[in-house]
Each structure stands twice: as C-alpha cells, then as structure tokens.
C-alpha cells in the first residue's frame, strides 16, 4: 500500500459503519479493564483507528501500537499520539509479559505464519491477559476483495480457536460477526461480481451507513451478552492467556 492508500484508509476508518462496529466489538473483551491503568497493545494497528477508540473509551489505559508498514506507523503516530513501533506481529519488538491485553483487528488473515503471530501475542501478554481477534471468515468466501487487500487465509471459527488453545489460551468468547448483512456480502462478492472490482472498504450512502451500522450495533449487543453468532463474514474471538 502507498501513502494515498493509507490516507484513504484513515478517512474511511473514521466514517464507515464497518470500522465503527469493528472497534466497538474489539472493545468488548476489554471491559474488565475499565477504570484500571492497563497496558494494551494493538498488534497491526494500521492508521490507528482502534487505538483512537481505546483512548476515547478509557484515558487511563496505556496503549501502544505496532505495524509492519512505516507509512501506517506515521499515520498512526499523527492520529493517536501514543507510542507506535514499526515491526511485524510475527516478531514483536516488546519484552515478555509486558501487556494486559493485545488486540488484532483484521490482520491475522494477511500474516504469513499465523501460529508464529499467536506465539508472539502469548509471549508479550501477562498471565491472565486478554487477547481479542477479528479476522476474515470462511475460505470459500475468497473473492476479488481478498485479492485486492492481500488476504492469505480466511478462517473458520473452530480453526482459529484451536490454534489459540494450542498456544496456551482459554477461549472466553468464540463467535462469528457481521451476520445480518452477510447475505448481501455473499451476493456482492460471489454472485454479482462487479465488472471492475475494487475493495469494498469505502464510504457508502448515508442510508446504507445508518442501516448497516444499526444492524452491527444489534449484533454487538448480543456479543456483549456473551451470545455467539452462528455465522458471518468475520470471526471474532476473545481469549485469556493461561500458560
């Protein structure tokens, strides 16, 4: 991705229904840390949208970010004013047991070695620390969108949960997400493929933004109550480091 791509991503991240819903979903496993001076790492922070949501939710948190792209790091530093390091999520530039929580929002599906990334997240988490992951679901959903954004693998819920358990995590919530608009995404990407495909991460008309945002808020309300969704375009898992 070039400078213009990250600039556009930062703009969309601040306005699109998907990112608003994603950030609120990623905050759900962090609720027990509200009111505490917790240390949190956003692993694969991109242009910093999730970090901004964290800072808004709880100013007491000490939040850091890491991203492999120097351009993304520059944007994130300008937009968040927190420590942002350049580095891979597969080789984190942090000490062992440094964080109370690690978040990874829509990154692991682009990672060459997902298990190595999970090992690293376990390494930098303190015992009992929280891990929150959102990622693309179902390999059969591969489409032009994945080709454009650099997807390497789309996960099943059970597949990702199994990887986490093998590396010392206890699953606290294992769900899909983006269920209510999933049929429309399937239709768009599998049945009515545009003649000139482009990434679906872009602004939409206000009516669509409002409708999809309301549906996503409803889903997040179910997740907040610990109700797992049976299907969807994303996998969402919260876990606790136990070893």
C-alpha positions in Angstrom: 0.0 0.0 0.0 1.1 3.5 -0.8 0.7 6.8 1.0 -2.5 7.6 -0.8 -3.9 4.1 0.2 -3.3 4.7 3.9 -4.6 8.3 3.7 -7.8 6.9 2.2 -8.0 4.1 4.8 -7.6 6.7 7.6 -10.5 8.7 6.2 -12.7 5.6 5.8 -11.8 4.3 9.2 -13.2 7.5 10.7 -16.5 7.3 8.9 -17.5 3.8 7.6 -20.1 1.7 9.6 -17.8 -1.3 9.4 -15.0 0.3 11.3 -17.2 1.8 13.9 -18.8 -1.6 14.6 -15.4 -3.4 14.5 -13.8 -1.0 17.0 -16.8 -1.3 19.4 -16.6 -5.1 19.1 -12.9 -5.2 19.8 -13.5 -3.1 23.0 -16.0 -5.7 24.4 -13.3 -8.1 25.9 -11.5 -5.1 27.4 -14.5 -4.0 29.6 -13.0 -5.6 32.7 -10.0 -3.3 32.3 -12.2 -0.1 32.5 -11.0 2.1 35.4 -7.6 0.4 35.5 -4.2 1.7 34.4 -3.9 -1.3 32.0 -1.3 -1.7 29.2 -2.7 -2.6 25.8 -1.0 -3.4 22.5 -2.8 -3.1 19.2 -0.8 -5.5 17.1 -1.2 -4.5 13.5 -2.5 -1.0 14.3 -2.8 0.3 10.7 -3.6 4.0 10.8 -4.6 3.9 14.4 -8.4 3.9 14.3 -8.8 1.2 17.0 -6.3 3.0 19.3 -8.3 6.2 19.0 -11.4 4.2 20.1 -9.5 2.8 23.0 -8.2 6.2 24.1 -11.7 7.6 23.9 -13.1 4.7 25.9 -10.6 4.8 28.8 -8.0 7.5 29.2 -6.3 5.5 32.0 -5.1 2.9 29.5 -1.5 3.0 28.3 -1.9 2.0 24.7 0.9 1.2 22.2 0.8 0.1 18.6 2.9 -1.8 16.1 2.6 -2.2 12.4 4.9 -3.6 9.7 4.3 -0.6 7.4 6.3 2.6 8.1 3.6 4.7 6.3 0.9 3.2 8.5 3.1 3.9 11.6 3.5 7.6 10.6 -0.3 8.0 10.2 -1.0 6.2 13.5 1.5 8.4 15.4 -0.1 11.6 14.0 -3.6 10.4 14.7 -3.1 8.8 18.2 -0.1 10.5 19.9 0.8 7.2 21.5 4.0 5.0 21.1 3.9 3.3 17.7 6.7 1.0 16.7 7.4 -0.4 13.3 7.6 -4.2 13.3 6.0 -7.5 12.4 3.3 -9.1 14.5 5.3 -12.3 14.0 8.3 -10.8 15.8 7.1 -8.1 18.2 9.6 -5.6 19.5 8.4 -5.9 23.1 9.5 -7.7 26.3 7.9 -10.8 27.6 4.7 -10.4 29.7 4.5 -6.7 29.0 0.8 -6.2 28.3 -2.6 -6.8 30.0 -4.3 -7.1 26.6 -3.4 -7.5 22.9 -5.8 -6.7 20.1 -5.5 -7.8 16.5 -8.2 -6.4 14.2 -8.3 -7.7 10.7 -4.6 -8.5 10.4 -4.0 -12.2 11.1 -5.6 -13.2 7.7 -2.7 -11.3 6.0 0.0 -12.9 8.1 2.3 -15.4 6.5 2.7 -17.5 9.7 -0.4 -17.1 11.9 0.8 -19.6 14.5 4.0 -17.6 15.0 2.0 -14.4 15.5 -0.1 -16.2 18.1 3.0 -17.3 19.9 4.2 -13.7 19.9 0.9 -12.4 21.3 1.1 -15.1 24.1 4.7 -14.1 24.8 4.0 -10.4 25.3 0.8 -11.0 27.4 0.9 -11.3 31.1 -0.6 -14.5 32.6 -4.4 -13.9 32.6 -4.0 -11.3 29.9 -6.7 -10.8 27.3 -6.4 -11.4 23.5 -9.1 -10.1 21.1 -9.0 -11.1 17.4 -11.2 -10.2 14.5 -10.5 -11.8 11.1 -12.0 -12.8 7.8 -14.2 -15.9 7.8 -14.6 -18.9 5.5 -12.1 -19.8 2.8 -15.0 -20.4 0.4 -15.7 -16.6 0.7 -12.5 -15.8 -1.1 -13.1 -13.1 -3.7 -11.7 -10.1 -5.6 -11.8 -8.2 -2.3 -9.2 -10.6 -0.8 -7.0 -10.4 -3.9 -7.0 -6.6 -3.6 -6.2 -6.3 0.1 -3.6 -9.1 0.4 -5.5 -11.8 2.2 -3.6 -15.1 2.7 -6.2 -17.1 4.5 -9.8 -16.8 5.7 -10.5 -18.7 9.0 -13.2 -20.9 10.4 -14.2 -20.1 13.9 -13.2 -23.6 15.2 -9.9 -23.4 13.3 -8.7 -20.2 14.9 -10.0 -21.3 18.4 -7.9 -24.5 18.0 -4.8 -22.5 17.2 -5.3 -20.4 20.3 -5.8 -23.3 22.6 -2.7 -25.0 21.3 -0.7 -21.9 22.4 -1.9 -21.5 25.9 -5.2 -19.6 25.6 -8.6 -20.2 27.1 -11.4 -19.1 24.9 -13.9 -16.8 26.6 -16.0 -15.9 23.5 -15.9 -17.6 20.1 -18.3 -16.2 17.6 -18.8 -15.0 14.0 -19.6 -11.4 13.3 -21.2 -9.3 10.5 -24.0 -11.8 10.3 -27.0 -9.7 9.4 -25.5 -8.2 6.2 -23.6 -11.4 5.4 -26.1 -12.5 2.7 -25.6 -9.1 0.9 -21.8 -9.6 1.1 -22.1 -13.1 -0.4 -24.3 -11.8 -3.2 -21.9 -8.9 -3.9 -18.7 -11.0 -3.9 -19.8 -14.4 -5.2 -22.9 -13.9 -7.4 -22.9 -10.3 -8.8 -19.2 -9.6 -9.1 -18.6 -6.1 -10.4 -17.0 -5.7 -13.8 -14.2 -3.5 -12.4 -13.7 -4.9 -8.8 -12.4 -2.6 -6.1 -12.1 -3.1 -2.3 -15.4 -2.9 -0.5 -13.8 -0.8 2.2 -15.1 2.6 1.1 -17.7 5.2 2.0 -21.4 4.3 1.3 -24.5 6.5 1.0 -25.8 7.8 4.4 -28.9 5.5 4.3 -26.7 2.4 3.9 -24.3 3.5 6.5 -27.1 4.1 9.0 -28.9 0.8 8.3 -25.7 -1.4 8.3 -24.5 0.5 11.4 -27.7 -0.2 13.3 -27.6 -3.9 12.4 -24.0 -4.1 13.5 -24.9 -2.4 16.8 -27.6 -5.0 17.3 -25.0 -7.8 16.8 -22.5 -6.2 19.2 -25.3 -6.0 21.8 -25.7 -9.8 21.5 -21.9 -10.3 21.8 -21.9 -8.1 24.9 -24.3 -10.5 26.5 -22.0 -13.4 25.6 -24.2 -14.7 22.8 -22.2 -16.2 19.9 -23.4 -15.7 16.4 -23.6 -18.8 14.3 -22.2 -17.4 11.0 -21.0 -14.2 9.4 -18.3 -12.6 7.3 -15.8 -12.3 10.2 -14.6 -14.5 13.1 -14.4 -12.8 16.5 -12.7 -14.5 19.4 -11.7 -13.3 22.9 -9.3 -15.4 24.9 -7.3 -15.4 28.1 -3.6 -16.4 28.4 -3.4 -19.3 30.9 0.1 -20.6 30.3 
